[in-house]
Amino acid sequence: MADWVEPAPARGRTSFMNDPKVRSIVLQVVALVLVVILGWMFIDNARENLAAQKIATGFGFLENTAGFGISQTLIGYSETSSYGRAFLVGILNTLLVAVIGIFFATVIGFLVGIGRLSKNFVIRLISTCYVELLRNLPPLFQILFWYLAVLSAMPNPRQSISIFGEAFISNRGIVIPRPLFGEGTGLVLLTFGFAVLATVLVNAWARQRREETGRGFPMLWIGLGLIVGLPLVAMIATGFPITFEKPELKGFNFVGGMRVIPEFVALTVGLSTYTAAFIAENVRAGITSVSHGQTEAAHSLGLRSGLTMRLVVIPQALRVIIPPLTSQYLNLTKNSSLAVAIGYPDLVAVFAGTTLNQTGQAIEIIAITMGVYLVISIITSVIMNAYNKRVALVER
């Protein structure tokens, strides 16, 4: 009698359903279809509701006259300008706060983070108190503190605080000299740009030279000489085309000069100091992640503590600092929307606030506002990721 052979199991449906790659593709397609269906249902429902309430849709409202003023504008704007112009003003005001806030938050954060590891007890105590206090208070509270308790308590313009007779601080903001550009300014600005480019190139050469030979280069003085000296020579050659209009007190307010509104100061200071507390902890964590043997090796070679921190510790700590630092930059930019609480004309206040109330184009305006913040966040992430890849340690 022949031996009975068990037939091979069917491999059709069972193997197809058990294939992880096929299963993942099917699940993704199903999820995509569900998202498209939900999106279409949302759009169709919104269209029916808008039609029932007789609300026009589209982006044509951006060409209509805005009819309202804005307290701070970086480009030309008046009440007869369009909503699209107001939208640009709001974006620029938001970017201004974000860029200046990121700069000061980074500087303060690095100083406080290094101060937390200082051997000086007083510096270490002050840095620790700064971090523990500011990062545990809501950012809106800090912004309101600077606006209501500090800036609003400043004297009126007639009793303003004078800084060398050139700038004045009062409850209406900070008044500083306004630059006036005459003929020949273009040459000065071109020279300044060339000086910055030359400084970057010389710095790259000096870094490569130090890595190859170990010899330093007085980059600080060379950079100052290029950035300050070359434009100064150009200004002398063109007869000083850039002058300054000094503010003067006439009556109950200042005339001339350039005014920095208190809302901008309060928002920038509040966001900078708040974000700096988190950056300080990122810096401290990055520095402590570097082996102490690196510091001891640098000291054994004769490097002082400052040079050791700048040339040995910080470059290695950046690989730990940069990723969370990117998140703090994004948080500061998004937290700038708190400006609406103190009346600073940022994107949310101007576009998602006043413009929305006047036009009723809620869906379009909210979608545009979300898109702007999304684009800003993506650009910031791309730049920081590229820098993070540049400073990452390369395995040999």
C-alpha positions, 0 to 999 in steps of 0.5 A: 500500500502506497504511503499517504502524502498530506497535500500542501496547504493552500497559499492563496488567500492566507499568504496574501492576508498575512503579508505585512507589506500588502496588509500595510498598503491595504490599511493605508488605502482604506485610511486615505479613502476615509480621510477623503470621504470625511473631508468631502463631507466637511466641505459639502456641509460647509458649502450648504451652510454658507449658502443657507446663510447667504455668505459668499465664499472665495478669496476675492475679499482680499482685494476689498478695502480694509477700512481700519488702521494698524498701530505698527506697519513695516510696509506702507499701509493706510485705512484705504489699503486692501485686506491683502495688504493688512494680511502682509502687515500681520505676517511681517509683524509676526515674523519680526517678533519671532526673529527678534525673540528667537535671537534674544531667547537663544543668547539668554538661554545659552548664558543661563544654561552655562551659568547653571553649571558655573562653579560660582555659587551666586551665578549658579543660584541666579541661573537656577532661580531664573529657570525654575521661576520663568518656565513654571509661569504661563507665557500669557501671564509673563506678557501681561506682567511686562505690559501692565506692571512694567511698561504701563507703569512707566512715566508719561512722555514729559517725564520719560527716561532719557538714554544719553538724550538720544532715546526715550522710554515712556508708557507710550513705548521707546522712541529712538532716532530714525535713520534717513537714507540719502544718496550713496546709501546703496554703496554703503549697504553693498559694502556692508554686504560684501564685508559680511560675506568676506567675514563668513569666508575668512571664518571658514578658512580660519576654522579649517586652518585651526583643524589642520594646524591647531593654530588660532586666528584672531577672527573676532578682531578681523571680523569687527574690522571688516564689518565696521571698517569697510562700511565706515570707509564707504560712508566717509567716501560718500559723505555720510549719506546715512543720518539720523533724525532725533526725537524731540518732545513737543507738547505732550508727545515726541515728534520725529524719530521712530517709536517702538510700541509698548505692545511689541516690547512686552511681547518680545521680552515676555516670549524671549525670557520665557523660551530662554528658560527652556533653552537653558535646560537644553543647553545644560543637558547638552553640556552635561552629555559631553564626557568630563574627560574631554574637558580634562584633556583640553585642560591638559593641553593648556586650554583655558576654561573659556576656550575649552567650553567654546572649542571642545564642549559646545561643538560636541553638545550641539548634537544634543542641543539642536533637536529640542532647540528647534521645538523651542523656536517653533513654540516661540513662533506659535506663542506669538499669537498671544499678542492679541491679549495686549493688542499687538497687531500680529497675524492673528489679531489683524487677519484672524481677528479684525479682518474675520469680524468685518468680512465673515470669511471664517473658513478662508481666513482660518485656513490661510492663517493655519497655512502661514503658521504651517509654512513658517514651522516647516521652513524653521524645521528644514533650516534647523535640521540642515544645521543639525546635520552640519554639526553632527559628529561624523563617525570615522 
